Amino acid sequence: MSGGAGVGDPRISARLGLGLMAAGLAGCVLASFLIGRYPVPPGTAVAILLSKLVAGLPHDWMPQMETVLLKIRLPRIVAALEVGAALAASGAAYQGMFRNPMVSPDILGVTAGAGFGAALAILLSMNALAVQAAAFVFGLVAVAATSLIGLWRGRRGEATLVMILAGVIVGTVFTSFISLVKFTADPNNALPAITFWLMGGLASVKPSDVYGAALPIAAGLAGLLLLRWKLNVLSFGDEEAMTMGVHVGRVRLLVIGCATLATASAVAISGVIGLVGLVVPYLGRLLVGPDHRVLLPACILLGALYLLVVDDLARSLLAAEVPLGILTSLIGAPVFLVLLLKSRRAWA
């Protein structure tokens, strides 16, 4: 028998599946340039994009079209790709680490912490950059508090359960802080801005936002991809992982750090967008199985595709743009119900 991959080899299915996802994502990206209030013919859109890659192409379009495509739609498309990939991959990593398909990126309090940071910055009339920085910092603070509680209790066992419970409590505390900030905010100016930010969306994203979030999100995703085989080992349980030479506590902290870095950076530019980290890993597991060596790359592609499609719907369904967080929750709620109905099945 030859040493090559045979018919039915799962590696072939994985490569084919990832290739199809990448092709679908590329097609959706191109289609997204055509969606918007200002019409741009497909041929013109392709010519404008190619003109930035190939010098010397004829220039026969209006300057407004180039401005709309490159200054407005391109940053929004890239932001949707970044946020979707970060939330989906983080959700898959958390679910694998905690061996629970009901876990999502906000389980450790990062979303609530980031929301409080942004709300506080808006209350203090800070600029957009400061709002994003505050969201990022307080997201990390929330996860740090959760992790410290988990580490303290982990010396006595039950570290995973305690960390999840601590995340729920920390998230509840920061949610209460958000309510307090909203209670004290000016109802004519600050309160609407806080409420709109908490709904989530990419309508006001700028190129600087995309560039600022790209590095930490890329670093977080790269770390998760490097740890993906250890996530497979953790899925067997702590005792089995230790017998295989894996330092469980160290790997868990690395996964939490990478996932939190990616999630906090995403939330900082998009606001609170719920259920992406729950829905996409579930769909990815249905398509490619639970092997994190394939699941994590699949979730990165699927998350980017999913949020890009939902964002296209958000800016095209109605005359006024629908907040992105509302749509992701409406779409994700039925999937969450399916997970509840199937939660008695063994985790694999």
Buried (B, 14 or more C-beta within 10 A) or exposed (E): EEEEEEEEEEEEBBEEBBEEBBEBBEEBBBBBBBBBEEEBEEEBBBBBBEBEEEEEEEEEBEEEBBEBBBEBBBBBBBBBBBBBBBBBBBBBBBBBBBBBBBBBBBBBBBBBBBBBBBBBBBBEEBEBBBBBBBBBBBBBBBBBBBBEBBBEBBEEEEBBEBBBBBBBEBBEBBBEBBEBBBEEBEEEEBBEBBBBBBBBBBEEBBBEBBEBBBEBBBBBBEBBBEBBEBBBBBBEEBEEBEEEEBEBBEBBBBBBBBBBBBBBBBBBBBBBBBBBBBBBBBBBBEBBBBBBBBBBBBBBBBBBBBBBBBBBBBBEEEEEBBBBBBBBBEBBEEBBEEBEEEEEEEEE
